Amino acid sequence: MVKLIKKGITYAESGEADVQVRATVEHMLADVSKRGDVAVRELSERLDNWSPDSFRLTPEQVQMIIATLPQQVIDDIHFAQTQIRNFAQIQREAIRDVEVETLPGVILGHKNIPVNSVGCYVPGGRYPMVASAHMSVLTAKVAGVKRVIACTPPIKGEIPAATVAAMYFAGADEIYLIGGVQAVAMMALGTETVQGVDMLVGPGNAYVAEAKRQLYGKVGIDLFAGPTETLIIADDTTDTETCATDLLGQAEHGPTSPAILLTTSPTIAHGIQTEIDHQLQTLPTADVAGVAWRDYGQVILCDTVDELISEADRIASEHVQVMTENPRLFLDRMTNYGGLFLGDKTNVAYGDKVIGTNHTLPTREAARYTGGLWVGKFLKTCTYQEIRTPEASALIGEYCSRLCAIENFAAHQAQADLRVRKYKERKSE
């Protein structure tokens, strides 16, 4: 039996981006489309009080910014990027072009072609998301993208040096110090000074997410991103302190970030609130994490492992951390998740920052139909076909002609009939 111990606000209750956000973003995108660089600069000045001579950093500026960082920060960025690059390269090597002769003289194949240009948005604000530079820029480069541009906002008028360094070390071809909808619009639509890209990736606030949604179709995107989510699956083999720590570890992303505890342990289910209250007393980000837990946190008590699995698949969370007696059982049986974190020796923060997998993952139940960002997202799998013999063309043509006739496609049928006449006649001569 599944019992709801603590109820949180659901997506159905919270709704999508409100009408005001949609209208505001639509106006901003139209303005950038019409007035280009002038609109971008006006928006940046009004929203971020930021209007440098050029938003694009020169190579000399980038090196000066990197030089301000402690060596330990640089070493840590290199370590994280090594892990992420290694796994991305393994993923890339697993994706193969294919070519096969399906019938005598009939050749079919596909090629995996990198997108030509990608724009990567790396958020700033309260949390300078250094790791998002690794996940987007570096992964695109491993996939073979020729031109990768990256944008990040100033933070209270200051340059986020570690983020700029991460962009540079990851291989960004152009780095721009600009944020918000204006940055996303600049990359997607292009301006007089910035060539537009073919694809946008990276997280952002509600306005950035809405801009990506409205730009989808004009450019490709990685995911329709919502607030960060986490799901903890626990039994009596773990403890309440660990569960609370890991729930708050993701709740601090924002006040609308769902954090859900799914457990077969009555002790943990009924003790989690006391432990969370205790940890919030000393957590520096309690003002955010506490609101997220209060409004969007859930506690669900189950009787069996089968119920844990079915509930977890129903929730389809972005992050799913399994701290049970047999965590790999969930790897074998679960089907809806962004990323799995197995056992209490790992945690979502490892995946967010350093372990090597990509942290851009599906939210808002999108794990039902897609995985997260990886090298494959930057590749177009394009098919091709070739018929090499007259006999093969005549054979395929006869089938095609009859199938076209069923659908009343006369001109399609004519294409097939022409080949049948040409190559059957040639064979009979």
C-alpha positions, 0 to 999 in steps of 0.5 A, spaced: 500 500 500 502 506 498 501 512 503 502 519 502 505 522 508 507 529 506 504 532 500 507 537 496 505 542 490 504 538 483 506 540 476 498 540 475 497 544 480 503 549 479 502 550 472 507 552 466 510 558 465 505 564 467 502 568 461 506 574 463 513 570 462 510 568 456 508 575 453 515 578 456 519 573 453 515 573 446 516 581 446 524 580 448 525 575 442 521 580 437 525 586 439 532 582 438 530 579 431 528 586 429 533 591 432 539 586 433 545 588 437 541 595 439 536 591 443 541 586 446 545 591 449 539 595 451 536 589 455 543 587 458 543 594 460 536 595 463 536 588 466 543 587 468 546 594 468 551 591 464 554 594 457 561 593 456 564 595 450 564 588 447 560 582 450 565 578 447 571 577 451 578 577 447 583 571 448 587 576 452 581 578 456 580 571 457 587 569 459 587 575 464 581 573 467 584 566 468 590 568 471 586 571 477 584 564 479 588 560 485 591 554 482 587 549 486 581 552 482 584 551 475 586 544 477 579 542 480 576 544 473 581 540 469 580 534 474 572 535 473 573 536 465 577 530 465 572 525 468 566 528 463 571 528 457 573 521 458 566 518 459 563 523 453 569 520 448 566 513 450 559 515 449 561 517 442 565 511 440 559 507 442 555 511 436 557 508 429 556 509 422 552 503 419 552 501 411 549 494 409 546 491 403 539 489 405 538 486 398 543 484 392 544 491 389 541 495 395 545 499 400 542 503 406 546 506 411 546 512 416 552 517 418 552 521 425 553 528 423 555 533 428 551 539 428 555 545 425 554 550 431 551 550 438 550 556 443 551 554 450 548 558 456 551 557 463 547 561 468 549 565 473 545 569 479 546 566 486 549 560 483 555 561 478 554 554 474 561 553 473 559 545 471 554 547 466 560 549 462 563 542 462 557 539 461 555 543 455 561 546 451 565 540 452 560 535 450 559 539 444 566 539 442 567 531 444 561 530 439 565 534 433 561 541 433 565 545 429 563 552 432 561 552 440 559 559 443 558 560 450 554 566 454 554 567 462 552 573 465 556 578 470 554 577 477 553 583 480 557 587 475 563 582 477 566 577 472 565 570 474 572 568 473 571 560 474 566 560 469 570 563 464 575 559 465 571 552 465 568 555 458 575 556 455 578 549 458 572 546 455 574 549 448 569 554 447 570 558 440 567 564 442 565 567 450 560 572 451 559 575 458 552 576 457 546 573 460 538 572 460 533 572 454 538 577 451 543 572 451 539 566 448 536 570 443 543 573 441 545 566 440 539 563 436 537 569 432 544 572 431 545 579 430 549 584 426 556 582 430 554 575 432 552 569 427 546 565 429 547 558 431 543 551 430 542 549 437 541 551 444 543 548 450 544 549 457 539 551 463 536 557 466 531 561 469 524 561 467 525 566 462 531 563 459 527 556 459 521 560 456 525 563 451 528 556 449 521 553 448 519 559 443 525 558 439 525 551 438 524 550 431 528 556 429 533 552 432 534 545 436 534 545 443 537 540 448 531 539 453 525 543 455 528 544 462 524 546 469 526 546 476 531 541 479 528 535 481 530 529 486 527 523 488 530 519 494 529 511 494 530 508 501 529 502 506 532 501 513 539 500 510 540 507 510 539 513 515 534 519 516 540 524 516 543 521 509 536 522 506 535 529 509 542 531 507 541 529 500 534 531 499 536 538 501 542 538 497 537 539 491 532 543 494 537 548 495 537 549 487 530 553 487 524 555 491 520 550 486 525 544 486 521 538 488 525 533 493 521 527 494 522 521 499 520 514 497 521 509 502 519 502 505 522 505 512 516 508 517 522 510 521 525 514 515 518 516 513 516 519 520 523 522 522 525 525 516 521 532 517 525 533 524 531 531 521 530 536 515 528 542 520 534 540 524 539 541 518 535 547 516 538 551 522 545 551 520 544 550 512 547 557 509 542 556 503 536 554 508 532 560 505 531 557 499 532 549 500 527 550 506 521 553 502 522 548 496 521 542 501 515 546 505 512 547 498 514 541 494 517 536 498 513 529 498 514 523 503 511 517 500 511 510 504 510 504 501 510 496 503 514 493 498 520 494 493 515 493 487 511 499 490 517 503 490 519 501 483 512 503 480 511 509 484 518 511 482 517 510 474 510 514 475 514 520 478 519 520 473 524 524 476 530 528 474 535 525 479 533 518 482 538 516 488 537 509 490 539 507 497 537 500 498 539 493 500 539 492 492 540 498 489 542 495 482 535 492 482 532 499 480 537 499 475 534 493 472 527 494 473 526 502 472 524 505 466 523 512 467 529 517 470 533 522 468 539 519 472 540 514 477 545 514 483 546 507 486 548 506 493 549 511 499 556 512 497 554 516 491 550 522 491 547 527 486 552 532 487 557 528 484 553 527 478 552 535 478 559 537 478 565 531 477 563 524 476 563 524 469 556 523 467 552 529 464 548 533 469 543 536 464 537 531 465 530 531 463 525 534 468 517 535 469 516 528 467 520 528 461 524 522 463 518 518 460 520 519 453 527 522 453 534 521 456 539 527 458 544 531 454 550 527 451 554 527 445 548 524 441 544 530 442 549 534 438 549 529 432 544 528 427 543 521 425 542 521 417 540 516 413 542 514 405 540 509 400 543 507 393 541 502 388 547 499 384 544 494 379 538 495 374 535 488 377 535 491 384 531 498 381 526 494 377 525 489 383 524 495 388 520 499 383 515 494 382 513 493 389 513 501 390 509 502 384 503 497 387 504 501 394 503 508 391 497 506 387 494 503 394 495 511 396 493 514 390 500 517 389 500 517 381 506 522 381 510 517 386 508 511 382 511 514 376 517 515 379 517 507 380 514 505 373 520 509 370 525 505 373 521 499 372 521 500 364 528 502 363 531 497 367 526 491 366 527 492 358 534 493 359 535 486 362 530 483 357 534 486 351 
